Amino acid sequence: MANDFGARFRIKPGERVSLKKRDPADHAAFPDKEAARKQSEKDGYVINDLQDRLYAEGSRALLVVLQGLDTAGKDGTIRHVFNHTGPIGVTVTSFRRPSAVELAHDYLWRAHIGCPRRGYIGIFNRSHYESVLIERVKKLVPAEMIEQRYEQINAFEKTLSENGTTILKFMLHVSKKEQRERLQARLDERRHRWKFNPEDLDDRKLWDQYETAYEVMVTRCSTAWAPWHVIPSDHKWARNAAIAAIVRAKLEEMNPKYPKSDWDPKDFKIV
């Protein structure tokens, strides 16, 4: 792997993002499908080892945010990247339509509740960014409130960062053509029909509006403490390999340590 592999996908603070200029089918980082699968599996085992150390250390956390249009592969990413990671020390929070209790609080309340405790890797399947995506596109709240939220989210994530949570954010960039094929596959394959939601077709009609909302989100909210990575996601294997490599590199940078005991194991005898 090249040094700072994630830099090729990372959005620099202040960088203006145009998704039309980014190829969602780009797999130059992993030109060979089989090699990419082997590499992501290898990275998965390393992530498991590092997660064990992070859990034992118990002083820091890693938050992985996955955001993308329908069929972009959020579930698949979790399944493949963290396939070898033990269930102890990992949490997955799915952000669906807000409940009545969640709506009775500010929009960041449920995100804060879902954040990983120290020692954990927390994964957000969708996230607090729904509040500047679907709520912006469907005009569920006034435009001036949406405008306020970008800096509020940046401040929220900075608070997490300053209190021991490292943040990685991934926007899974899928093409409209690939989305059509994946939605059709859900209809055609009986065992996948449960994934199909007719409302996805309504959202598909708003493709351009969602693309604009994602561009603003990534441009306004990629910060030094919580950077966005735009991951080409038309090829599932390349998507998985890229995210696995970035997660592994970040955990290696964090370099969690097993705690040292204040006793000598030689002083004990198990009988």
C-alpha positions in Angstrom: 0.0 0.0 0.0 1.1 3.5 -0.8 1.8 5.9 2.1 -1.5 7.6 3.2 -3.6 5.5 0.9 -6.8 7.3 2.0 -5.6 10.6 0.6 -6.7 9.7 -2.9 -10.4 9.6 -1.6 -10.2 12.2 1.2 -11.8 15.6 0.8 -9.6 18.4 2.0 -11.2 21.0 4.3 -12.6 23.7 2.1 -12.4 21.7 -1.1 -15.4 22.1 -3.4 -16.8 18.7 -4.5 -18.4 17.9 -7.8 -19.7 14.3 -7.9 -20.1 14.5 -11.7 -16.3 14.8 -11.9 -15.7 11.7 -9.8 -16.1 8.3 -11.5 -18.2 6.0 -9.3 -16.8 3.0 -11.3 -13.2 4.0 -10.7 -11.1 1.1 -9.4 -7.6 2.2 -10.2 -6.7 1.8 -6.6 -7.5 -1.9 -6.9 -7.3 -2.9 -10.6 -7.4 -6.6 -9.9 -10.7 -8.0 -8.4 -9.3 -11.1 -6.8 -6.3 -9.3 -5.4 -8.6 -6.6 -3.9 -10.7 -9.3 -2.2 -7.7 -11.0 -0.8 -6.3 -7.6 0.4 -9.6 -6.6 2.1 -9.8 -10.0 3.8 -6.2 -9.6 5.1 -7.1 -6.1 6.3 -10.2 -7.5 8.0 -8.1 -9.8 10.2 -5.8 -6.9 11.1 -8.8 -4.7 12.0 -10.0 -7.5 14.3 -6.6 -7.6 16.1 -6.5 -3.8 16.4 -10.1 -3.7 17.6 -9.2 -6.2 20.3 -6.4 -3.9 21.5 -8.7 -0.9 21.3 -11.2 -2.7 23.5 -8.6 -3.8 26.0 -7.1 -0.3 26.2 -10.5 1.2 26.9 -9.6 4.9 26.5 -10.5 5.8 22.9 -13.1 5.0 20.3 -13.4 4.9 16.5 -16.6 6.1 14.8 -17.1 5.0 11.2 -19.8 6.8 9.3 -21.3 5.3 6.1 -23.6 7.5 4.1 -24.9 6.9 0.6 -27.9 6.7 -1.7 -30.0 3.6 -1.8 -28.1 0.5 -2.9 -24.7 2.2 -2.5 -23.7 -0.7 -0.2 -23.7 0.4 3.4 -24.9 -3.0 4.7 -22.5 -4.8 2.3 -19.6 -2.7 3.5 -20.3 -3.5 7.2 -20.6 -7.2 6.3 -17.4 -7.4 4.4 -15.0 -4.9 6.1 -15.9 -6.0 9.6 -16.6 -9.7 8.8 -13.7 -10.9 10.9 -14.2 -8.5 13.7 -15.5 -10.0 16.9 -18.9 -8.8 18.2 -17.4 -7.6 21.5 -16.3 -4.0 21.2 -18.3 -3.2 18.0 -21.7 -1.5 17.7 -23.8 -0.8 14.6 -26.4 1.9 14.6 -28.9 2.2 11.8 -30.5 5.6 11.3 -34.0 5.0 10.0 -37.0 7.3 10.0 -37.0 9.1 13.4 -39.3 7.8 16.1 -41.6 10.0 18.1 -39.2 10.1 21.0 -36.3 11.1 18.7 -38.4 13.8 17.1 -39.1 15.2 20.5 -35.4 16.0 20.9 -32.9 18.0 18.8 -31.8 16.2 15.6 -28.3 15.3 17.0 -29.7 13.6 20.1 -30.0 10.1 18.6 -26.6 10.5 17.0 -25.0 11.3 20.3 -26.7 8.3 21.9 -25.4 6.0 19.2 -21.8 7.2 19.5 -19.3 4.4 20.6 -18.2 4.3 24.1 -14.4 4.2 24.9 -12.8 1.0 23.6 -15.4 0.5 20.9 -15.6 0.8 17.1 -19.0 2.3 16.3 -20.5 2.1 12.8 -23.2 4.4 11.7 -25.4 3.0 8.9 -26.7 6.3 7.6 -26.2 9.0 10.2 -26.9 12.4 11.6 -26.2 13.6 8.0 -29.8 12.5 7.1 -30.7 15.9 8.6 -29.0 17.8 5.7 -29.8 15.3 3.0 -33.4 13.9 3.1 -34.7 16.8 5.2 -33.1 19.3 2.7 -34.3 17.5 -0.4 -37.8 16.9 0.8 -38.0 20.3 2.5 -39.0 18.8 5.8 -37.5 21.8 7.7 -36.9 25.4 6.7 -33.9 26.2 4.6 -32.4 28.5 7.2 -32.4 25.6 9.7 -30.6 23.3 7.2 -28.0 26.1 6.7 -27.3 26.2 10.5 -26.8 22.5 10.7 -23.5 22.2 8.8 -21.6 24.1 11.4 -23.6 22.5 14.2 -22.5 19.1 12.9 -18.9 20.2 12.6 -19.0 21.4 16.2 -20.6 18.2 17.4 -17.9 16.1 15.7 -15.2 18.3 17.0 -16.5 17.7 20.5 -16.3 13.9 19.9 -12.8 14.2 18.5 -11.6 16.3 21.4 -13.0 13.7 23.8 -11.2 10.6 22.4 -13.3 9.5 19.4 -11.6 9.3 16.1 -14.0 9.8 13.1 -13.9 8.4 9.6 -16.7 9.3 7.2 -17.3 7.5 3.9 -19.7 8.7 1.2 -20.4 5.7 -1.0 -20.6 7.1 -4.5 -22.8 5.0 -6.8 -24.0 5.8 -10.3 -27.6 6.1 -11.3 -27.1 3.3 -13.8 -25.7 1.0 -11.2 -28.4 1.9 -8.8 -31.0 0.9 -11.4 -29.4 -2.5 -11.8 -29.2 -3.1 -8.1 -32.8 -2.1 -7.5 -33.9 -4.4 -10.4 -31.9 -7.2 -8.9 -33.8 -6.8 -5.6 -37.1 -7.3 -7.6 -35.8 -10.2 -9.6 -34.2 -12.2 -6.8 -36.8 -13.6 -4.4 -34.4 -13.7 -1.4 -33.5 -10.1 -1.9 -37.0 -8.7 -2.3 -37.3 -7.8 1.4 -34.7 -5.1 0.7 -36.8 -3.4 -1.9 -38.8 -0.3 -0.8 -41.1 1.4 -3.3 -40.2 4.7 -1.7 -36.7 4.2 -3.2 -38.2 4.9 -6.6 -39.5 8.2 -5.4 -36.1 9.2 -4.1 -34.6 8.1 -7.4 -36.7 10.7 -9.2 -34.9 13.3 -7.0 -31.4 12.1 -8.0 -30.1 15.5 -9.0 -31.4 17.1 -5.8 -29.8 14.4 -3.7 -26.5 14.8 -5.6 -26.4 18.5 -4.9 -27.2 17.9 -1.2 -24.4 15.4 -1.0 -21.9 17.8 -2.7 -22.8 20.5 -0.2 -22.6 18.1 2.8 -19.2 16.8 1.8 -17.9 20.3 1.0 -19.1 21.9 4.1 -18.4 19.1 6.6 -15.1 17.6 5.6 -12.8 18.8 8.5 -9.4 18.1 9.8 -10.9 16.3 12.8 -13.7 14.4 10.8 -12.8 14.1 7.1 -15.1 12.8 4.4 -13.9 10.2 1.9 -15.7 9.8 -1.4 -15.5 6.1 -2.3 -16.3 4.9 -5.8 -18.9 2.2 -5.2 -20.1 0.8 -8.5 -17.7 -2.1 -7.9 -18.4 -3.6 -4.6 -15.1 -5.3 -4.2 -13.2 -2.1 -4.9 -15.4 -0.2 -2.4 -14.8 -2.8 0.3 -11.1 -2.9 -0.3 -10.7 0.8 -0.1 -12.7 1.2 3.1 -10.9 -1.7 4.8 -7.5 -0.3 3.9 -8.4 3.2 5.3 -10.0 1.8 8.5 -6.9 -0.4 9.0 -4.5 2.5 8.5 -6.4 4.7 10.9 -6.4 2.0 13.6 -2.7 1.4 13.0 -2.1 5.2 13.4 -4.1 5.1 16.7 -1.9 2.2 17.7 -4.0 1.0 20.7 -2.0 -0.9 23.4 -2.9 -3.7 25.7 -2.8 -2.4 29.3 0.2 -3.4 31.4 -0.6 -5.3 34.6 0.7 -4.0 37.9 1.4 -7.6 39.0 3.7 -10.4 37.8 2.0 -13.5 36.3 4.8 -15.6 37.8 3.3 -14.7 41.2 0.2 -16.8 40.5 -0.3 -20.5 40.2 -3.5 -21.9 38.8 -4.4 -25.2 40.7 
